[in-house]
Amino acid sequence: MVNSQSKSSFQPPKPQNAVVKSSLVSEPDKTWTIEDSAKLYNIKGWGEPYFGINAAGNVTVASDGEQRNLLDLAKLVESLKKRNLNLPILIRFPDILADRIARLQESMEHAIARYNYRGKYQGVFPIKCNQNRHLVEALVRHGKPYQFGLEAGSKPELIIALASLESRAAAIQPLLMCNGYKDREYIETALLATKLGQKPIIIIEQPQEIDLVLEISRELDIKPILGVRAKLDTKGIGRWGNSTGDRAKFGLTITEILQMVRQLEAAQRLDCLQLLHFHIGSQISAIKVIKNAIREASQIYVQLVKLGAKMQYLDVGGGLAVDYDGSKTNFYASKNYNMQNYANDIVAQVKDACDQGNIAVPTLVSESGRAIAAHQSVLIFDVLGTSIVPSSDVFSPEADAPLIIRNFWETYQSINETNFQETYNDAIQFKQEALSLFNFGYLSLAERAQAEELYWACCYKIAAIVDQCDYVPDELEDLAQIMASIYYANLSIFQSVPDAWAIKQLFPIMPIHRLDEKPTVRGILADITCDSDGKIDRFINRKEIKNVLELHPLVDPSPYYLGMFLVGAYQEVMGNLHNLFGDTNVVHIRITPNGYQVESVVKGDTVREALSYVQYDSEDLLETMRCRTEVALQNQQITLEEAQKLLQNYASSLDNYTYLK
C-alpha cells in the first residue's frame, strides 16, 4: 500500500519547547497564475502552436495551430473515462499530424520560391517511426494533396506501404523508398509493385545488393529505379551521431559508389540510378551539421550526374529535430533552428552546387518522421499515490539524551543563511554516526528514529535556504532530488516511453489541470513495474535538465492527471511487456467547432491477451484454478463461497485492462 504521507513511528512526549513542524508543502499561493505555470513548464517553448493553458488552469489542444478550436484536455479525459476507457490512455490528434505535413510542405515550397529553385519537393514518411495502422492511414490521407509517400526499412514495412499507398495515374506519384536489408522476396515484391502503378525506388545500402537487384530485374524483365545511400564523412550529433560517418552501419563509401556505377554501366543499367540518399542520424539539433551534410551530398550528386547517371532525386534523409525542452538550442533534446531554416538551407545548398556544376536541380526528398509524428500523441496517466520524505514535529531532546542526539539538535537550531553548507555536512556526519551507534547497540530504536527526524528536519531547513540562493554549492546540488517525493504513476515506462528508460530521452511532462494553482511539491515519477529502472527523474528545463518535477499535492479523492507530450515517434512499437503491462488504450480525436469527435478507439491489452504473448492459454489457467479449488474444498481449506469468489475474480481479471483501476 502506497501512503500519501509517511511519518516516523517515533513520537516522544511533547515538551514545552517544541519547534515548528517540518513541512513538505507550503501554503497555497493565491498570487499564482496560469502564466506562471506556462513559464514553469515552458509549454510555449515546446508546445506552441498546439498546446496551451486556459483560464480554468487546464491544458488545451489546438488541432491546426491556429488556436481557433481549443479542446480542454482534462475535460476530454473525464469524458473518455465515462466511455469506460481507463487510464493510462494514449490520445492521438490526426489533425495535428495533418498540420505537421502541411507545415513541412509549405516550408519547402516557400524556400523553393525564395531561391528560384527549378525543382520540386516530395516528402516521404519513414514507417519505422510509427507503424500503427490508424496513424499510417491518416498520414497517407492527409499527405495525398502533396503526393506524400512512404519509406520502408524492412519487409513487413514494405507490406504496409504497398497496401497503404494508392496507385495513381498522375504525373507525380507518391514515392515508395525501399530501404533496409533486402532479400529476393523483398526485391521481387518491390519490382512487381511497379505493375500496379506504384513508384518504388530500391535504395542500395549494401554492396552485395546490386548483384541481386540486377539479377531479379532481368528475370522479371522489369527495369528498376535505383538509389544509392552514401556514407558521408559528415557525422550527426547527439544520441545517434555515432551511427553515422564513414563507418556507419548502412550505406556505401565513395569507392563503393564508384564501383557500383561501373557495374551498372557494364550491365547497361546506369540510367536506372536516379536517386542519392544519405542519413546522418535522428534528432539533429544543430543546423550547422545539416548544412555540412547537404553541402557534401550535393557535390556527390553533381559528380554522379557527370558520370552519366540519370539522376532525378536527392533524398536528404531524416534528422529534422523536435524541440522537446523548448530551449531552442543545440542541446540534444532541442534544436537551434526552425522548419523554415531547415528548408532554406537544403534548397540553397543544392541549388548552389547544381548551378556551379551546370546541371539540372533534383527533386528534393526528405524522410522526416519524428518532426511529423511526435506532436500528435499525448500520453495521459493518473497518480496512484505518493511517498514523501519523513516529516514530523521535531522536539528538543531530554537532558539525558545521547550526546549524538543533543549535538544533532544544536546543529539543527544553528542553521542559517551563512552556515547552511557547513551544517549540511555536519548533518550527514551525525546521521552516519547515529547509524553506527545503533548497529553496535548504543542507541535504541526510538533514538535512531529521532536522529533520522533531525536529519530530515535539517534537510528541509537547508533546502528552504538553497531555494533562495543564486549559487548552489556542489555538495548541495542533489539535495532537491534526495528530498523529492515519489509520485506513483499508473503506467509502464518500458511499454509507453521506452526511450525515457533506454536512452534517457527527455519528454515534456506536466499536470494537465490545476495549473492555476502553484505546484508546491517536488517529485520524481515511478511507474508500476517491479523494476527500479521504472522511474523518471530527468525533466526538461529551459536552462538545463532538472531532476525533480514541480507537482501539486494530492487531494483525496480527486484524481491527479499528468500528461507526457511529443511521444508520437518511435515509442509505441518499441515498448515491451515488462511485468506483462500491455498496450494502453488509444483514441483518435478530431477537434471540431462544436467540441470533438472520437474517430476510433483501440482498446489496450487485457490480461488474457498479455498472457497469450508469453504462450499461456487462459482457459487452461482457469481450469487449473477450478481443479485446485475443488481439491481445497474437499480438504476443507476453503469454503464454497470463498472458492466462487476466487474463481470469479480470477476470471474477471483475465478480461480486464492490465493497468490499475
Secondary structure, DSSP 4 states (H G I P E B T S, - for coil): ---S----S------TT--PBP-SSPPP-TT--HHHHHHHHTHHHHHTTTEEE-TTS-EEEESSSSSSSEEEHHHHHHHHHHTT-PSSEEEE-HHHHHHHHHHHHHHHHHHHHHTT-SS-EEEEEEGGG---HHHHHHHHHHHGGGT-EEEESSHHHHHHHHHHSPP--SSS--EEEE-S---HHHHHHHHHGGGGT-EEEEEE-STTHHHHHHHHHHHHT-PPPEEEEB--S----GGGGGG-STT-SSSB-HHHHHHHHHHHHHTT-GGGEEEEE----S-B--HHHHHHHHHHHHHHHHHHHHTT----EEE--S-B---SSS--SSSTTS-SS-HHHHHHHHHHHHHHHHHHHT-PPPEEEE---HHHHGGGEEEEEEEEEEE-----B--PPPTTS-HHHHHHHHHHHH--TTTHHHHHHHHHHHHHHHHHHHHTTSS-HHHHHHHHHHHHHHHHHHHHHHTT-SS--GGGTTHHHHTPEEEEESS-HHHH-HHHHHS-----EEESS-TTS---EEEEEE-SSS-TT-EE--B--SSS-BS-EEEPPP-TTS--EEEEES--SSHHHH---GGG--PPEEEEEEEETTEEEEEEEEPPPBHHHHHHHTT--HHHHHHHHHHHHHHHHHTTSS-HHHHHHHHHHHHHHHTSBSS--
